[in-house]
Amino acid sequence: MNKEWYSAKELVGVGSFPSTPQAINQRAKAEGWRKQRRSGVQGKALEYHISSLPAEVVEELIARDDQAQYLLNSTQPEQLWYAILLQMNDEERKKATSVILRIGIDEFLRRLGD
């Protein structure tokens, strides 16, 4: 998935999200989502980082971007790893990181090859 930042307008109705940008902005503020000012737009338009969004919303965004086809055609390993991480929940990310740190990346890759 190439896109990392989404405006409230783009998130309207995704998953269980509210049906207005204002309600999404309120939720983002209440939950402390990672944000940045949207470039090229007048006013205080914000966009939110995908890492701040609930897993169900990320999954739907990935599905909308036809992620499966993208992954099959991806030639950029870092983008593939990022997409994999986005599909994991917090506990899975912690476990995967722990395994890689404990056994090392070379051993991790060797085990994947078995």
Biopython code that builds the backbone (N, CA, C, O; Angstrom):
import numpy as np
from Bio.PDB.StructureBuilder import StructureBuilder

atoms = [
    (1, "MET", "N", (0.852, -1.171, 0.000)),
    (1, "MET", "CA", (0.000, 0.000, 0.000)),
    (1, "MET", "C", (0.893, 1.227, 0.000)),
    (1, "MET", "O", (1.691, 1.422, 0.917)),
    (2, "ASN", "N", (0.760, 2.037, -1.008)),
    (2, "ASN", "CA", (1.603, 3.221, -1.114)),
    (2, "ASN", "C", (1.113, 4.371, -0.257)),
    (2, "ASN", "O", (1.917, 5.160, 0.240)),
    (3, "LYS", "N", (-0.166, 4.474, -0.080)),
    (3, "LYS", "CA", (-0.733, 5.623, 0.602)),
    (3, "LYS", "C", (-0.672, 5.449, 2.113)),
    (3, "LYS", "O", (-1.104, 4.427, 2.647)),
    (4, "GLU", "N", (-0.130, 6.461, 2.801)),
    (4, "GLU", "CA", (-0.006, 6.401, 4.255)),
    (4, "GLU", "C", (-0.893, 7.410, 4.966)),
    (4, "GLU", "O", (-1.203, 7.225, 6.143)),
    (5, "TRP", "N", (-1.305, 8.461, 4.292)),
    (5, "TRP", "CA", (-2.059, 9.548, 4.917)),
    (5, "TRP", "C", (-3.429, 9.681, 4.260)),
    (5, "TRP", "O", (-3.550, 9.642, 3.035)),
    (6, "TYR", "N", (-4.460, 9.840, 5.091)),
    (6, "TYR", "CA", (-5.839, 9.939, 4.609)),
    (6, "TYR", "C", (-6.541, 11.127, 5.252)),
    (6, "TYR", "O", (-6.396, 11.382, 6.448)),
    (7, "SER", "N", (-7.298, 11.843, 4.445)),
    (7, "SER", "CA", (-8.103, 12.944, 4.976)),
    (7, "SER", "C", (-9.366, 12.370, 5.611)),
    (7, "SER", "O", (-9.746, 11.229, 5.348)),
    (8, "ALA", "N", (-10.001, 13.171, 6.443)),
    (8, "ALA", "CA", (-11.259, 12.745, 7.062)),
    (8, "ALA", "C", (-12.300, 12.449, 5.986)),
    (8, "ALA", "O", (-13.096, 11.519, 6.119)),
    (9, "LYS", "N", (-12.286, 13.236, 4.932)),
    (9, "LYS", "CA", (-13.241, 13.037, 3.841)),
    (9, "LYS", "C", (-13.047, 11.663, 3.183)),
    (9, "LYS", "O", (-14.021, 11.015, 2.800)),
    (10, "GLU", "N", (-11.792, 11.225, 3.055)),
    (10, "GLU", "CA", (-11.513, 9.921, 2.455)),
    (10, "GLU", "C", (-11.918, 8.763, 3.370)),
    (10, "GLU", "O", (-12.147, 7.646, 2.905)),
    (11, "LEU", "N", (-12.003, 9.036, 4.660)),
    (11, "LEU", "CA", (-12.308, 7.983, 5.631)),
    (11, "LEU", "C", (-13.797, 7.855, 5.954)),
    (11, "LEU", "O", (-14.202, 6.932, 6.660)),
    (12, "VAL", "N", (-14.601, 8.769, 5.444)),
    (12, "VAL", "CA", (-16.041, 8.740, 5.712)),
    (12, "VAL", "C", (-16.630, 7.404, 5.263)),
    (12, "VAL", "O", (-16.468, 6.993, 4.114)),
    (13, "GLY", "N", (-17.320, 6.731, 6.195)),
    (13, "GLY", "CA", (-18.016, 5.498, 5.872)),
    (13, "GLY", "C", (-17.148, 4.258, 5.731)),
    (13, "GLY", "O", (-17.666, 3.183, 5.428)),
    (14, "VAL", "N", (-15.847, 4.376, 5.942)),
    (14, "VAL", "CA", (-14.972, 3.203, 5.849)),
    (14, "VAL", "C", (-15.113, 2.401, 7.142)),
    (14, "VAL", "O", (-14.996, 2.953, 8.236)),
    (15, "GLY", "N", (-15.362, 1.107, 7.011)),
    (15, "GLY", "CA", (-15.550, 0.271, 8.198)),
    (15, "GLY", "C", (-16.693, 0.810, 9.042)),
    (15, "GLY", "O", (-17.782, 1.079, 8.535)),
    (16, "SER", "N", (-16.436, 0.962, 10.318)),
    (16, "SER", "CA", (-17.467, 1.472, 11.234)),
    (16, "SER", "C", (-17.340, 2.976, 11.462)),
    (16, "SER", "O", (-17.925, 3.514, 12.402)),
    (17, "PHE", "N", (-16.585, 3.647, 10.615)),
    (17, "PHE", "CA", (-16.385, 5.086, 10.791)),
    (17, "PHE", "C", (-17.673, 5.870, 10.556)),
    (17, "PHE", "O", (-18.572, 5.425, 9.842)),
    (18, "PRO", "N", (-17.740, 7.052, 11.177)),
    (18, "PRO", "CA", (-18.914, 7.920, 11.009)),
    (18, "PRO", "C", (-19.104, 8.355, 9.557)),
    (18, "PRO", "O", (-18.244, 8.140, 8.702)),
    (19, "SER", "N", (-20.250, 8.970, 9.310)),
    (19, "SER", "CA", (-20.605, 9.356, 7.947)),
    (19, "SER", "C", (-20.307, 10.816, 7.630)),
    (19, "SER", "O", (-20.711, 11.311, 6.577)),
    (20, "THR", "N", (-19.602, 11.515, 8.525)),
    (20, "THR", "CA", (-19.228, 12.904, 8.241)),
    (20, "THR", "C", (-17.758, 13.130, 8.583)),
    (20, "THR", "O", (-17.238, 12.533, 9.526)),
    (21, "PRO", "N", (-17.090, 13.991, 7.815)),
    (21, "PRO", "CA", (-15.697, 14.316, 8.127)),
    (21, "PRO", "C", (-15.545, 14.935, 9.521)),
    (21, "PRO", "O", (-14.550, 14.694, 10.204)),
    (22, "GLN", "N", (-16.524, 15.725, 9.935)),
    (22, "GLN", "CA", (-16.456, 16.366, 11.249)),
    (22, "GLN", "C", (-16.403, 15.324, 12.365)),
    (22, "GLN", "O", (-15.631, 15.461, 13.314)),
    (23, "ALA", "N", (-17.225, 14.286, 12.246)),
    (23, "ALA", "CA", (-17.245, 13.233, 13.265)),
    (23, "ALA", "C", (-15.928, 12.457, 13.277)),
    (23, "ALA", "O", (-15.457, 12.047, 14.338)),
    (24, "ILE", "N", (-15.342, 12.259, 12.112)),
    (24, "ILE", "CA", (-14.043, 11.577, 12.046)),
    (24, "ILE", "C", (-12.971, 12.441, 12.694)),
    (24, "ILE", "O", (-12.135, 11.932, 13.441)),
    (25, "ASN", "N", (-12.984, 13.737, 12.418)),
    (25, "ASN", "CA", (-12.019, 14.647, 13.046)),
    (25, "ASN", "C", (-12.166, 14.644, 14.569)),
    (25, "ASN", "O", (-11.170, 14.685, 15.291)),
    (26, "GLN", "N", (-13.398, 14.597, 15.050)),
    (26, "GLN", "CA", (-13.624, 14.544, 16.503)),
    (26, "GLN", "C", (-13.059, 13.260, 17.101)),
    (26, "GLN", "O", (-12.424, 13.285, 18.155)),
    (27, "ARG", "N", (-13.292, 12.147, 16.427)),
    (27, "ARG", "CA", (-12.765, 10.865, 16.919)),
    (27, "ARG", "C", (-11.236, 10.877, 16.903)),
    (27, "ARG", "O", (-10.596, 10.410, 17.846)),
    (28, "ALA", "N", (-10.663, 11.407, 15.838)),
    (28, "ALA", "CA", (-9.203, 11.479, 15.726)),
    (28, "ALA", "C", (-8.609, 12.300, 16.863)),
    (28, "ALA", "O", (-7.589, 11.930, 17.445)),
    (29, "LYS", "N", (-9.253, 13.404, 17.168)),
    (29, "LYS", "CA", (-8.763, 14.259, 18.259)),
    (29, "LYS", "C", (-8.884, 13.539, 19.601)),
    (29, "LYS", "O", (-7.963, 13.581, 20.417)),
    (30, "ALA", "N", (-10.010, 12.887, 19.825)),
    (30, "ALA", "CA", (-10.248, 12.189, 21.094)),
    (30, "ALA", "C", (-9.275, 11.030, 21.297)),
    (30, "ALA", "O", (-8.864, 10.748, 22.423)),
    (31, "GLU", "N", (-8.907, 10.355, 20.195)),
    (31, "GLU", "CA", (-8.039, 9.184, 20.291)),
    (31, "GLU", "C", (-6.565, 9.513, 20.046)),
    (31, "GLU", "O", (-5.713, 8.628, 20.130)),
    (32, "GLY", "N", (-6.261, 10.770, 19.747)),
    (32, "GLY", "CA", (-4.873, 11.187, 19.562)),
    (32, "GLY", "C", (-4.189, 10.597, 18.337)),
    (32, "GLY", "O", (-3.031, 10.186, 18.406)),
    (33, "TRP", "N", (-4.900, 10.554, 17.221)),
    (33, "TRP", "CA", (-4.321, 9.999, 16.005)),
    (33, "TRP", "C", (-3.147, 10.852, 15.533)),
    (33, "TRP", "O", (-3.129, 12.068, 15.721)),
    (34, "ARG", "N", (-2.178, 10.198, 14.923)),
    (34, "ARG", "CA", (-1.039, 10.893, 14.305)),
    (34, "ARG", "C", (-1.574, 11.667, 13.103)),
    (34, "ARG", "O", (-2.292, 11.117, 12.267)),
    (35, "LYS", "N", (-1.218, 12.946, 13.025)),
    (35, "LYS", "CA", (-1.783, 13.794, 11.975)),
    (35, "LYS", "C", (-0.723, 14.721, 11.402)),
    (35, "LYS", "O", (0.353, 14.906, 11.970)),
    (36, "GLN", "N", (-1.068, 15.294, 10.255)),
    (36, "GLN", "CA", (-0.245, 16.331, 9.642)),
    (36, "GLN", "C", (-1.168, 17.239, 8.836)),
    (36, "GLN", "O", (-2.277, 16.859, 8.459)),
    (37, "ARG", "N", (-0.680, 18.437, 8.589)),
    (37, "ARG", "CA", (-1.454, 19.349, 7.737)),
    (37, "ARG", "C", (-1.399, 18.853, 6.308)),
    (37, "ARG", "O", (-0.358, 18.405, 5.827)),
    (38, "ARG", "N", (-2.511, 18.937, 5.651)),
    (38, "ARG", "CA", (-2.582, 18.498, 4.258)),
    (38, "ARG", "C", (-1.972, 19.574, 3.372)),
    (38, "ARG", "O", (-2.394, 20.730, 3.408)),
    (39, "SER", "N", (-0.980, 19.190, 2.577)),
    (39, "SER", "CA", (-0.301, 20.172, 1.726)),
    (39, "SER", "C", (-1.169, 20.531, 0.524)),
    (39, "SER", "O", (-1.942, 19.713, 0.026)),
    (40, "GLY", "N", (-1.024, 21.764, 0.076)),
    (40, "GLY", "CA", (-1.749, 22.224, -1.092)),
    (40, "GLY", "C", (-3.206, 22.551, -0.846)),
    (40, "GLY", "O", (-3.968, 22.736, -1.795)),
    (41, "VAL", "N", (-3.607, 22.626, 0.417)),
    (41, "VAL", "CA", (-4.999, 22.912, 0.765)),
    (41, "VAL", "C", (-5.021, 24.103, 1.707)),
    (41, "VAL", "O", (-4.229, 24.176, 2.647)),
    (42, "GLN", "N", (-5.921, 25.027, 1.454)),
    (42, "GLN", "CA", (-6.038, 26.183, 2.339)),
    (42, "GLN", "C", (-6.746, 25.780, 3.622)),
    (42, "GLN", "O", (-7.505, 24.811, 3.656)),
    (43, "GLY", "N", (-6.485, 26.532, 4.662)),
    (43, "GLY", "CA", (-7.142, 26.268, 5.935)),
    (43, "GLY", "C", (-6.382, 25.248, 6.757)),
    (43, "GLY", "O", (-5.181, 25.044, 6.579)),
    (44, "LYS", "N", (-7.110, 24.612, 7.662)),
    (44, "LYS", "CA", (-6.490, 23.674, 8.595)),
    (44, "LYS", "C", (-6.793, 22.224, 8.238)),
    (44, "LYS", "O", (-6.988, 21.392, 9.124)),
    (45, "ALA", "N", (-6.833, 21.924, 6.958)),
    (45, "ALA", "CA", (-7.136, 20.557, 6.541)),
    (45, "ALA", "C", (-6.065, 19.604, 7.063)),
    (45, "ALA", "O", (-4.868, 19.831, 6.886)),
    (46, "LEU", "N", (-6.519, 18.538, 7.707)),
    (46, "LEU", "CA", (-5.609, 17.549, 8.284)),
    (46, "LEU", "C", (-5.756, 16.220, 7.562)),
    (46, "LEU", "O", (-6.777, 15.932, 6.937)),
    (47, "GLU", "N", (-4.717, 15.432, 7.667)),
    (47, "GLU", "CA", (-4.796, 14.049, 7.230)),
    (47, "GLU", "C", (-4.165, 13.188, 8.305)),
    (47, "GLU", "O", (-3.311, 13.643, 9.067)),
    (48, "TYR", "N", (-4.595, 11.942, 8.355)),
    (48, "TYR", "CA", (-4.236, 11.044, 9.447)),
    (48, "TYR", "C", (-3.430, 9.858, 8.926)),
    (48, "TYR", "O", (-3.704, 9.320, 7.853)),
    (49, "HIS", "N", (-2.424, 9.462, 9.719)),
    (49, "HIS", "CA", (-1.557, 8.360, 9.316)),
    (49, "HIS", "C", (-2.276, 7.026, 9.493)),
    (49, "HIS", "O", (-3.032, 6.827, 10.444)),
    (50, "ILE", "N", (-2.026, 6.137, 8.572)),
    (50, "ILE", "CA", (-2.694, 4.833, 8.570)),
    (50, "ILE", "C", (-2.415, 4.040, 9.843)),
    (50, "ILE", "O", (-3.237, 3.220, 10.251)),
    (51, "SER", "N", (-1.271, 4.275, 10.469)),
    (51, "SER", "CA", (-0.933, 3.538, 11.695)),
    (51, "SER", "C", (-1.832, 3.916, 12.867)),
    (51, "SER", "O", (-1.898, 3.185, 13.855)),
    (52, "SER", "N", (-2.526, 5.050, 12.768)),
    (52, "SER", "CA", (-3.424, 5.490, 13.834)),
    (52, "SER", "C", (-4.830, 4.917, 13.693)),
    (52, "SER", "O", (-5.625, 4.976, 14.630)),
    (53, "LEU", "N", (-5.128, 4.375, 12.544)),
    (53, "LEU", "CA", (-6.488, 3.924, 12.259)),
    (53, "LEU", "C", (-6.742, 2.526, 12.822)),
    (53, "LEU", "O", (-5.811, 1.730, 12.940)),
    (54, "PRO", "N", (-7.992, 2.223, 13.169)),
    (54, "PRO", "CA", (-8.333, 0.883, 13.656)),
    (54, "PRO", "C", (-8.050, -0.182, 12.591)),
    (54, "PRO", "O", (-8.111, 0.093, 11.392)),
    (55, "ALA", "N", (-7.743, -1.381, 13.038)),
    (55, "ALA", "CA", (-7.374, -2.477, 12.129)),
    (55, "ALA", "C", (-8.442, -2.734, 11.070)),
    (55, "ALA", "O", (-8.113, -2.957, 9.906)),
    (56, "GLU", "N", (-9.720, -2.706, 11.460)),
    (56, "GLU", "CA", (-10.785, -2.981, 10.495)),
    (56, "GLU", "C", (-10.804, -1.943, 9.377)),
    (56, "GLU", "O", (-11.120, -2.271, 8.233)),
    (57, "VAL", "N", (-10.472, -0.705, 9.696)),
    (57, "VAL", "CA", (-10.443, 0.356, 8.689)),
    (57, "VAL", "C", (-9.255, 0.146, 7.758)),
    (57, "VAL", "O", (-9.381, 0.279, 6.540)),
    (58, "VAL", "N", (-8.108, -0.181, 8.331)),
    (58, "VAL", "CA", (-6.916, -0.445, 7.517)),
    (58, "VAL", "C", (-7.186, -1.602, 6.560)),
    (58, "VAL", "O", (-6.825, -1.535, 5.385)),
    (59, "GLU", "N", (-7.818, -2.655, 7.057)),
    (59, "GLU", "CA", (-8.134, -3.808, 6.212)),
    (59, "GLU", "C", (-9.025, -3.409, 5.044)),
    (59, "GLU", "O", (-8.809, -3.850, 3.915)),
    (60, "GLU", "N", (-10.017, -2.581, 5.311)),
    (60, "GLU", "CA", (-10.903, -2.157, 4.225)),
    (60, "GLU", "C", (-10.170, -1.261, 3.233)),
    (60, "GLU", "O", (-10.389, -1.366, 2.026)),
    (61, "LEU", "N", (-9.307, -0.387, 3.728)),
    (61, "LEU", "CA", (-8.527, 0.465, 2.828)),
    (61, "LEU", "C", (-7.621, -0.386, 1.939)),
    (61, "LEU", "O", (-7.473, -0.114, 0.748)),
    (62, "ILE", "N", (-7.025, -1.403, 2.523)),
    (62, "ILE", "CA", (-6.168, -2.304, 1.749)),
    (62, "ILE", "C", (-6.989, -3.021, 0.683)),
    (62, "ILE", "O", (-6.565, -3.132, -0.467)),
    (63, "ALA", "N", (-8.156, -3.501, 1.069)),
    (63, "ALA", "CA", (-9.015, -4.193, 0.107)),
    (63, "ALA", "C", (-9.429, -3.260, -1.022)),
    (63, "ALA", "O", (-9.475, -3.665, -2.184)),
    (64, "ARG", "N", (-9.724, -2.033, -0.687)),
    (64, "ARG", "CA", (-10.127, -1.060, -1.709)),
    (64, "ARG", "C", (-8.999, -0.779, -2.689)),
    (64, "ARG", "O", (-9.250, -0.492, -3.860)),
    (65, "ASP", "N", (-7.782, -0.857, -2.227)),
    (65, "ASP", "CA", (-6.629, -0.597, -3.096)),
    (65, "ASP", "C", (-6.181, -1.845, -3.849)),
    (65, "ASP", "O", (-5.135, -1.849, -4.499)),
    (66, "ASP", "N", (-6.988, -2.905, -3.755)),
    (66, "ASP", "CA", (-6.654, -4.168, -4.405)),
    (66, "ASP", "C", (-5.263, -4.616, -3.983)),
    (66, "ASP", "O", (-4.389, -4.890, -4.805)),
    (67, "GLN", "N", (-5.094, -4.681, -2.664)),
    (67, "GLN", "CA", (-3.790, -4.992, -2.076)),
    (67, "GLN", "C", (-3.241, -6.335, -2.540)),
    (67, "GLN", "O", (-2.035, -6.460, -2.756)),
    (68, "ALA", "N", (-4.078, -7.320, -2.693)),
    (68, "ALA", "CA", (-3.577, -8.636, -3.081)),
    (68, "ALA", "C", (-2.825, -8.563, -4.406)),
    (68, "ALA", "O", (-1.737, -9.123, -4.537)),
    (69, "GLN", "N", (-3.398, -7.881, -5.377)),
    (69, "GLN", "CA", (-2.733, -7.744, -6.672)),
    (69, "GLN", "C", (-1.450, -6.942, -6.533)),
    (69, "GLN", "O", (-0.438, -7.275, -7.150)),
    (70, "TYR", "N", (-1.484, -5.900, -5.737)),
    (70, "TYR", "CA", (-0.295, -5.076, -5.517)),
    (70, "TYR", "C", (0.830, -5.912, -4.918)),
    (70, "TYR", "O", (1.975, -5.813, -5.357)),
    (71, "LEU", "N", (0.515, -6.733, -3.921)),
    (71, "LEU", "CA", (1.542, -7.543, -3.273)),
    (71, "LEU", "C", (2.163, -8.535, -4.248)),
    (71, "LEU", "O", (3.371, -8.769, -4.208)),
    (72, "LEU", "N", (1.356, -9.115, -5.117)),
    (72, "LEU", "CA", (1.887, -10.061, -6.088)),
    (72, "LEU", "C", (2.845, -9.392, -7.059)),
    (72, "LEU", "O", (3.802, -10.013, -7.520)),
    (73, "ASN", "N", (2.593, -8.137, -7.368)),
    (73, "ASN", "CA", (3.410, -7.430, -8.347)),
    (73, "ASN", "C", (4.476, -6.548, -7.723)),
    (73, "ASN", "O", (5.233, -5.897, -8.442)),
    (74, "SER", "N", (4.550, -6.512, -6.411)),
    (74, "SER", "CA", (5.479, -5.606, -5.745)),
    (74, "SER", "C", (6.920, -6.007, -6.004)),
    (74, "SER", "O", (7.297, -7.168, -5.846)),
    (75, "THR", "N", (7.709, -5.035, -6.401)),
    (75, "THR", "CA", (9.139, -5.272, -6.584)),
    (75, "THR", "C", (9.933, -4.564, -5.502)),
    (75, "THR", "O", (11.163, -4.617, -5.505)),
    (76, "GLN", "N", (9.259, -3.909, -4.586)),
    (76, "GLN", "CA", (9.914, -3.157, -3.526)),
    (76, "GLN", "C", (9.705, -3.887, -2.203)),
    (76, "GLN", "O", (8.630, -3.787, -1.610)),
    (77, "PRO", "N", (10.714, -4.620, -1.730)),
    (77, "PRO", "CA", (10.554, -5.411, -0.504)),
    (77, "PRO", "C", (10.122, -4.604, 0.707)),
    (77, "PRO", "O", (9.353, -5.104, 1.528)),
    (78, "GLU", "N", (10.595, -3.367, 0.846)),
    (78, "GLU", "CA", (10.208, -2.583, 2.025)),
    (78, "GLU", "C", (8.715, -2.281, 2.027)),
    (78, "GLU", "O", (8.101, -2.215, 3.093)),
    (79, "GLN", "N", (8.128, -2.100, 0.860)),
    (79, "GLN", "CA", (6.685, -1.870, 0.787)),
    (79, "GLN", "C", (5.924, -3.146, 1.138)),
    (79, "GLN", "O", (4.872, -3.095, 1.775)),
    (80, "LEU", "N", (6.455, -4.274, 0.724)),
    (80, "LEU", "CA", (5.836, -5.550, 1.051)),
    (80, "LEU", "C", (5.866, -5.786, 2.559)),
    (80, "LEU", "O", (4.856, -6.184, 3.140)),
    (81, "TRP", "N", (7.014, -5.545, 3.204)),
    (81, "TRP", "CA", (7.126, -5.706, 4.654)),
    (81, "TRP", "C", (6.170, -4.759, 5.370)),
    (81, "TRP", "O", (5.534, -5.143, 6.351)),
    (82, "TYR", "N", (6.069, -3.535, 4.888)),
    (82, "TYR", "CA", (5.173, -2.563, 5.511)),
    (82, "TYR", "C", (3.720, -3.043, 5.424)),
    (82, "TYR", "O", (2.965, -2.944, 6.391)),
    (83, "ALA", "N", (3.345, -3.559, 4.262)),
    (83, "ALA", "CA", (1.978, -4.062, 4.090)),
    (83, "ALA", "C", (1.712, -5.249, 5.013)),
    (83, "ALA", "O", (0.620, -5.379, 5.567)),
    (84, "ILE", "N", (2.713, -6.114, 5.176)),
    (84, "ILE", "CA", (2.565, -7.259, 6.078)),
    (84, "ILE", "C", (2.369, -6.775, 7.507)),
    (84, "ILE", "O", (1.491, -7.263, 8.218)),
    (85, "LEU", "N", (3.180, -5.825, 7.923)),
    (85, "LEU", "CA", (3.059, -5.291, 9.282)),
    (85, "LEU", "C", (1.697, -4.666, 9.527)),
    (85, "LEU", "O", (1.136, -4.799, 10.615)),
    (86, "LEU", "N", (1.164, -3.987, 8.523)),
    (86, "LEU", "CA", (-0.146, -3.352, 8.675)),
    (86, "LEU", "C", (-1.259, -4.379, 8.856)),
    (86, "LEU", "O", (-2.286, -4.085, 9.468)),
    (87, "GLN", "N", (-1.057, -5.572, 8.330)),
    (87, "GLN", "CA", (-2.085, -6.601, 8.445)),
    (87, "GLN", "C", (-2.016, -7.341, 9.774)),
    (87, "GLN", "O", (-2.941, -8.075, 10.122)),
    (88, "MET", "N", (-0.928, -7.156, 10.522)),
    (88, "MET", "CA", (-0.787, -7.812, 11.826)),
    (88, "MET", "C", (-1.429, -6.963, 12.913)),
    (88, "MET", "O", (-1.489, -5.738, 12.809)),
    (89, "ASN", "N", (-1.905, -7.630, 13.956)),
    (89, "ASN", "CA", (-2.361, -6.868, 15.119)),
    (89, "ASN", "C", (-1.145, -6.561, 15.997)),
    (89, "ASN", "O", (-0.041, -7.022, 15.708)),
    (90, "ASP", "N", (-1.338, -5.793, 17.055)),
    (90, "ASP", "CA", (-0.220, -5.380, 17.905)),
    (90, "ASP", "C", (0.542, -6.567, 18.480)),
    (90, "ASP", "O", (1.772, -6.568, 18.499)),
    (91, "GLU", "N", (-0.180, -7.567, 18.942)),
    (91, "GLU", "CA", (0.469, -8.739, 19.544)),
    (91, "GLU", "C", (1.312, -9.491, 18.518)),
    (91, "GLU", "O", (2.421, -9.929, 18.825)),
    (92, "GLU", "N", (0.791, -9.642, 17.304)),
    (92, "GLU", "CA", (1.544, -10.328, 16.253)),
    (92, "GLU", "C", (2.804, -9.558, 15.881)),
    (92, "GLU", "O", (3.856, -10.156, 15.660)),
    (93, "ARG", "N", (2.702, -8.226, 15.812)),
    (93, "ARG", "CA", (3.886, -7.403, 15.510)),
    (93, "ARG", "C", (4.944, -7.561, 16.588)),
    (93, "ARG", "O", (6.132, -7.672, 16.284)),
    (94, "LYS", "N", (4.517, -7.573, 17.858)),
    (94, "LYS", "CA", (5.468, -7.745, 18.963)),
    (94, "LYS", "C", (6.162, -9.100, 18.876)),
    (94, "LYS", "O", (7.377, -9.192, 19.052)),
    (95, "LYS", "N", (5.387, -10.153, 18.603)),
    (95, "LYS", "CA", (5.968, -11.497, 18.508)),
    (95, "LYS", "C", (6.956, -11.592, 17.348)),
    (95, "LYS", "O", (8.053, -12.128, 17.505)),
    (96, "ALA", "N", (6.570, -11.077, 16.195)),
    (96, "ALA", "CA", (7.451, -11.139, 15.024)),
    (96, "ALA", "C", (8.747, -10.376, 15.281)),
    (96, "ALA", "O", (9.831, -10.859, 14.954)),
    (97, "THR", "N", (8.634, -9.197, 15.862)),
    (97, "THR", "CA", (9.820, -8.401, 16.177)),
    (97, "THR", "C", (10.699, -9.120, 17.181)),
    (97, "THR", "O", (11.921, -9.139, 17.037)),
    (98, "SER", "N", (10.096, -9.704, 18.183)),
    (98, "SER", "CA", (10.843, -10.433, 19.204)),
    (98, "SER", "C", (11.610, -11.606, 18.602)),
    (98, "SER", "O", (12.774, -11.831, 18.936)),
    (99, "VAL", "N", (10.957, -12.349, 17.718)),
    (99, "VAL", "CA", (11.618, -13.492, 17.079)),
    (99, "VAL", "C", (12.804, -13.023, 16.247)),
    (99, "VAL", "O", (13.889, -13.598, 16.332)),
    (100, "ILE", "N", (12.608, -11.997, 15.454)),
    (100, "ILE", "CA", (13.692, -11.497, 14.605)),
    (100, "ILE", "C", (14.849, -10.983, 15.452)),
    (100, "ILE", "O", (16.010, -11.235, 15.129)),
    (101, "LEU", "N", (14.548, -10.273, 16.523)),
    (101, "LEU", "CA", (15.612, -9.764, 17.387)),
    (101, "LEU", "C", (16.331, -10.897, 18.119)),
    (101, "LEU", "O", (17.543, -10.836, 18.328)),
    (102, "ARG", "N", (15.592, -11.916, 18.500)),
    (102, "ARG", "CA", (16.177, -13.013, 19.270)),
    (102, "ARG", "C", (17.064, -13.903, 18.398)),
    (102, "ARG", "O", (18.181, -14.231, 18.796)),
    (103, "ILE", "N", (16.588, -14.293, 17.227)),
    (103, "ILE", "CA", (17.349, -15.244, 16.417)),
    (103, "ILE", "C", (18.157, -14.578, 15.311)),
    (103, "ILE", "O", (19.036, -15.208, 14.723)),
    (104, "GLY", "N", (17.875, -13.336, 15.028)),
    (104, "GLY", "CA", (18.592, -12.640, 13.957)),
    (104, "GLY", "C", (17.894, -12.823, 12.626)),
    (104, "GLY", "O", (17.193, -13.810, 12.399)),
    (105, "ILE", "N", (18.097, -11.869, 11.764)),
    (105, "ILE", "CA", (17.413, -11.876, 10.474)),
    (105, "ILE", "C", (17.884, -13.024, 9.590)),
    (105, "ILE", "O", (17.082, -13.605, 8.859)),
    (106, "ASP", "N", (19.181, -13.365, 9.643)),
    (106, "ASP", "CA", (19.678, -14.462, 8.804)),
    (106, "ASP", "C", (19.002, -15.785, 9.161)),
    (106, "ASP", "O", (18.574, -16.528, 8.278)),
    (107, "GLU", "N", (18.908, -16.076, 10.460)),
    (107, "GLU", "CA", (18.256, -17.308, 10.903)),
    (107, "GLU", "C", (16.761, -17.275, 10.580)),
    (107, "GLU", "O", (16.185, -18.289, 10.187)),
    (108, "PHE", "N", (16.147, -16.125, 10.746)),
    (108, "PHE", "CA", (14.731, -15.962, 10.419)),
    (108, "PHE", "C", (14.491, -16.304, 8.948)),
    (108, "PHE", "O", (13.577, -17.062, 8.624)),
    (109, "LEU", "N", (15.310, -15.747, 8.067)),
    (109, "LEU", "CA", (15.158, -16.003, 6.636)),
    (109, "LEU", "C", (15.469, -17.464, 6.299)),
    (109, "LEU", "O", (14.821, -18.047, 5.430)),
    (110, "ARG", "N", (16.458, -18.060, 6.979)),
    (110, "ARG", "CA", (16.774, -19.471, 6.751)),
    (110, "ARG", "C", (15.571, -20.346, 7.104)),
    (110, "ARG", "O", (15.236, -21.275, 6.369)),
    (111, "ARG", "N", (14.929, -20.044, 8.226)),
    (111, "ARG", "CA", (13.763, -20.834, 8.653)),
    (111, "ARG", "C", (12.596, -20.683, 7.685)),
    (111, "ARG", "O", (11.836, -21.627, 7.470)),
    (112, "LEU", "N", (12.457, -19.512, 7.110)),
    (112, "LEU", "CA", (11.388, -19.315, 6.132)),
    (112, "LEU", "C", (11.622, -20.153, 4.885)),
    (112, "LEU", "O", (10.675, -20.563, 4.214)),
    (113, "GLY", "N", (12.884, -20.403, 4.582)),
    (113, "GLY", "CA", (13.228, -21.183, 3.401)),
    (113, "GLY", "C", (13.016, -22.669, 3.550)),
    (113, "GLY", "O", (12.992, -23.394, 2.555)),
    (114, "ASP", "N", (12.862, -23.140, 4.781)),
    (114, "ASP", "CA", (12.681, -24.592, 5.020)),
    (114, "ASP", "C", (11.334, -25.079, 4.559)),
    (114, "ASP", "O", (11.029, -26.264, 4.688)),
]
sb = StructureBuilder()
sb.init_structure("model")
sb.init_model(0)
sb.init_chain("A")
sb.init_seg("    ")
for serial, (resi, resn, name, xyz) in enumerate(atoms, 1):
    if name == "N":
        sb.init_residue(resn, " ", resi, " ")
    sb.init_atom(name, np.array(xyz, "f"), 0.0, 1.0, " ", f" {name:<3s}", serial, name[0])
structure = sb.get_structure()
